Amino acid sequence: MYQKGRAWIELDMNHLKHNTEQFRLLLPSDCHLMPAVKANAYGHGAVLISKELQEQGVESFCVASVGEAAELRRGGITGEILILSYTHPDQFGDLIAYDLIQTVVDRSYAQELQQDGRRFKVHVGVDTGMHRLGERWENIEEIAEIFRFSNLAVTGIYSHLCVSDGMTALERDYTFQQIHHFEYVVEELHRRGIWNFKCHLQGSYGILNYSELCFDYARAGIALYGILSGKKDAVNVKADLKPVLSLKARVESVKMLYQGECAGYGLTYSAGENKKIGVLSIGYADGVPRSLSNCGYVLCNGRQAPIIGRICMDQMMVDLSEIDSVKAGDEAVLIGRSGELEIRAEDMAQWAGTITNEILSRMGERLERVAV
Ligand SMILES: *Cc1c(COP(=O)(O)O)cnc(C)c1O
């Protein structure tokens, strides 16, 4: 089936490969990438991206749910898959069927896994200060005890940094505290004769801002896709990262909007003068934030076309008055390059008042994903 008929995502796998290589240069040689491919690989397409990463030698992945992990297995991913959050006891069977690693979200969850009777591979979550998942770092006896549960094969422990993107003294101090808490847990386990486990702590910003750290895995997400969370974010290392994803849609129709006429739901845009407008076959159901109504622009034939009126579920409208050559059937670029111009995911996120992680992870099911 033709994949670029309506609205689609183009994936530049050379850029993905480039980013993987950049991270490998940045990380200590014995630290392995464990890409975060949750939320459909941040909208890029989980199986497409993971297969490409697998070909590049990546052997470990992390996802948010057992369903996401199963999709990867069915798609031919053979490496380790860690589930970063809760799995319901009724789904424990899938952990075994698909050979997955489950996060122990706290001590009572370890007991639930133990009591199931089957044997599970797990990594123990440690709460070092984010206060989301994990057993508290101070509870070293409880953490050590999880290693002694007969039905749990504990192959790793990990924690998560919550302000590693921040550069203020306060944020840096907090992150160093989290790092120290994590290292303390590792040392205390060693002191108790527990050695045979892997450790991991860093996500993208942990890698980019604390690249001196040396753990067994690094859970790179957003930056592996070649972008940062926010347009204004600064990072400590000079990594050359290239965006993997472009978002494109067709111009369905080009028409006039005469002076004084309004366009779209709610009549939120009115033409101050005669305008040539274009209707694009993409909308908020595809992941274009509705908050971009009358805000920001798309690219057509290398020129900016401002968004006008409300974003609809399946369509949106743009002002083509300044662009001579556009006709129905042409491509519009919502994220990516057109001629000399580029809209970055960071730009769209800024217009929408959010971070790129949210924009990308909400890219719609309906978009075709095309590797180029
Ligand atoms: C999503 C997630 C990551 C990846 O985060 P990025 O900031 O996108 O690199 C890493 N670790 C955990 C626990 C996560 O939930």
The ligand as a Gaussian input file, in Angstrom:
#p B3LYP/6-31G(d) Opt

LIG

0 1
 C       11.711000       7.049000      29.650000
 C       12.780000       6.630000      30.553000
 C       14.125000       6.759000      30.147000
 C       14.545000       7.477000      28.901000
 O       14.466000       8.859000      29.145000
 P       14.998000       9.967000      28.116000
 O       15.056000      11.206000      28.933000
 O       14.022000      10.047000      27.005000
 O       16.347000       9.527000      27.653000
 C       15.085000       6.242000      30.995000
 N       14.751000       5.641000      32.170000
 C       13.481000       5.544000      32.584000
 C       13.193000       4.872000      33.894000
 C       12.452000       6.036000      31.809000
 O       11.193000       5.929000      32.249000

